[in-house]
Amino acid sequence: MPVGSTNPGPAIENTVNTQSPRGFYQFIQTISIAITPVAVATITVAEQSFGANGASFATAATGILPGDVILGVSPPSTVAGVGISQYRVDTATADKFYISFVNPTAGSLTPPSGQYLITVGRYVQSVSTTPGTLSSLPAAVVTTS
């Protein structure tokens, strides 16, 4: 390199950050709710509702609102032959959600009772909250992300 010239250094590439400065979720929380499901008949999928408002199987208030999304359900234990096939939030009633249990066996089975861990997502644009506010689920929260 001749004397007096500048050294440009190593080749540098700038990568523009295309990620949004905020996510779509207002928050994600895992709550612990005591649930006592009823027996599921043979060779069927049965949806059961839980929560304080109009629930088929009464439990405590959950803090789940219409517009929230259940991301996962973890039962307290397992029962051979019965499992969780799907889950959803009631679209019109707060504190109400549904879990569908599947029983492919030849006899009636009862899902386990106890503390279920339910991971709930609340979107920023969810109908469950006023934009710009952050309301959270009840004190039964186990984990917050």
N, C-alpha and C positions, 0 to 999 in steps of 0.2 A: 504494500500500500504506500503510495507516495506521501511524503511529508506534507502536513497541512490539510490533508483530506480528512473527512469525518468518517467514523466507523458507524455504519447504520445498525450494528448489532445483529443478533440472530433474526431470522424472518419471524415476524409477529403477525398473528391473525387475530382479529377481534371477532368474537362470536356474540351476536346480539341475543340478549335474554328474551326469549319469546314467551316465557311463562307469565301468566297473570299474576299481578302483585297480591291477589287474594284468591282464596279457593272458593268453591261453590258451596261448601258447608259452612254454616254458622258455627256449628260444633258437632262433635261426635262424642257420645257418652255411653257408658255401659252401666245399666241399672240392675239391681238385684230385686227380684219380685217373687214372693212366695206364691206358688201355683199348686193347685191340687186338681189335675185333670181327671176326667171320668173315663171309664172303660171304652175302648174302641172295639167295635164289633169285628167279627171275622171278615177277612178279605175286603177291606174297605179303607178309604181315606176319610177321616172325620175332622171337620173344622170345629174348634172350640173357641169361644170368646172369653177374654179375661179383662180385668180392669174394673174400676169402681162404677162407671156409668153404664147402666143397662147391660151389664155383663151376664152371660149365662152362668158363669162360675165366678162368684164374687171374690175379688182380691182388693188390695189397697189401691189408692190412687197411684197412677203411674207417672203422670206428668207428660205422657205422650199426647201429642196434638195432631189433628187432621193436617196432612201435608208433610208430616214427619215420615221417615223411612226406617223400617227395621232392617238392619244390615246383617244381623246374626243372632241366633238363639243358642245358648248353651245350657242343656238340662243338668240337673244336679248329679244324675247317674244315668245308667242305661238299663233297659229291660229288653232281654233277648226277644226279637221278633217285632218290636214296635219302634218306630222312628219318627222324626220330624220331616215332613215333606215340603212344607212352605209356611210362611208367616206374613202377616200384613197388618197395617194400621187401618182402623176404621176411618173412612174418608169424611164422615160427618160428625162423629161423636168423640170428644176428648176423653182421655183416660180409658180407651177401649182398643184392644188389639186382638188378633186372631192367630192361633197356631193350628196347623193341620197335622194330625198324627196319622201315620199309615200303619196298617196291620195286615200283612200278607199271609198270616198264618191261618190254621184251621180252627182257632179258638179265640175267644174274646181276651184282650190284653189291656192292662191299665198302664199308661205312661207314668214315669216316676213323679212323685210329689216332692216339693222342696223349693229351694231358692234357685230360680232360673236366672241366668245372666243374659240380659237382652241389650244388644248394642243398637243404639238409635242415632240416626243422622238427622239433623235439622238444617235444611238448605237456607241460604241467605234470602232467596226469593220465595221461600215457602209461604203458603197461606196461613201457616200456624203462628207467624209473628209479624209484627209491624216492622217494616224495613228500618234498619238503623238501631233496633233494640236487640238485646241479647237476653232472652229468658232461658232459664235452664230447667232441667228435670229436677225432681225432688231430691231430698237429702239422702236417698237410698243409692246415690251415685257411687259406683265402685271405681271407675276409671274415667278420666277425661283426656281426650287427645286434642 
